[in-house]
């Protein structure tokens, strides 16, 4: 693992980053092929050249496979926690098996990414959720994993919602009074913030003193898209209600916890040195040029205990450039529109057919 990327996650240019990623990803592919039997069977059916020189030529898995198979590359006794997806769109959930080494890498990666945006000082923190979601530390949902990960950047944590998913007004008022004049960190999942904080305060005409705060949020966009709430509308609404000056969305998934893509001041997600994205054509699955829409493939060198280092998602995205974002961060910068519409899933028929074939034959 290249330790330098954990010190300066957005300093590596394209050439250096690609060389580093190829070497590490080839090593991970070989490791998982030797230690995860289902993954080995998959690669037997989609052979690749071990001498590949480009990240885009390495094999990848459809993310749906984690809902169909138990993919683990370490002995079960070394698994310290199992993460699951939310399961909101299907009864099946992804299961991600984490050992201690992978957990430590995930934590280290998240720290170096988030500190680049909010600084090193731990801030008084409001978590826009209920504490119940983190009760079982060995079997986290994606929501629980996110809360535990981001809570490391705060202090004096206050969970905004009670067991009934209602705002704890006495607790909130006491927290705000105690930390008056201090910068406050808020964290939550996008839909939860919209549904249980913004809408409640808007309907009751409550404006909280949050003009010296920073909000980090992610996930849960499907329900907001159904309400025609875009990222820009979300930001404007929260600024109008609470005067929150800094709002950072992030793109990530339970299958690659820790390796998140934070949104910069100009509205773009950024790839850190240990992660990357590729956008693939809906029909051919070949990489497309910048400014072209396609299916998002996510790359990460963090997954050591399971073969999640190269995954084809079900999201639509666009890469807008590399090493030249106005924010000054190196690496690719991109946007994500949401899930592949049903009308376009037909273009991914090869992937979905391959997905089903693997589920039957391994």
Buried (B, 14 or more C-beta within 10 A) or exposed (E): BBEEBBEEBBBBEEEBBBBBBBEBBBEBBEBBBEBBBBBBBBBEEEEEEEEBEEBBEBBBBBBBBBBBBEBBBBEEEBBBBBBBBBEEEEEEBBBBBBBBBBBBBBBBBBBBBBEBBBEEEBBBBBBBBBBEBBEEEEEBBBBBBBBBBBBEBBEBBBBBBBEEEEBBEEBBEEBBEEBEEEBBBBBBBBBBBBBBBBEEBBEEEEEBBBEBBBBBBBBBBEBBEEEEBEBEEBBEBBBEBBBBEBBBBBBBBBBBBBBBBBBBEEBBBBBBBBBBBBBBBBEEBEBBEEEEBBBBBBBBBBBBBBBBBBBBBBBBBBBBBBBEBEBEBBBBBBBBBEBBEEEBBEBBEEBBEBBEEBBEEB
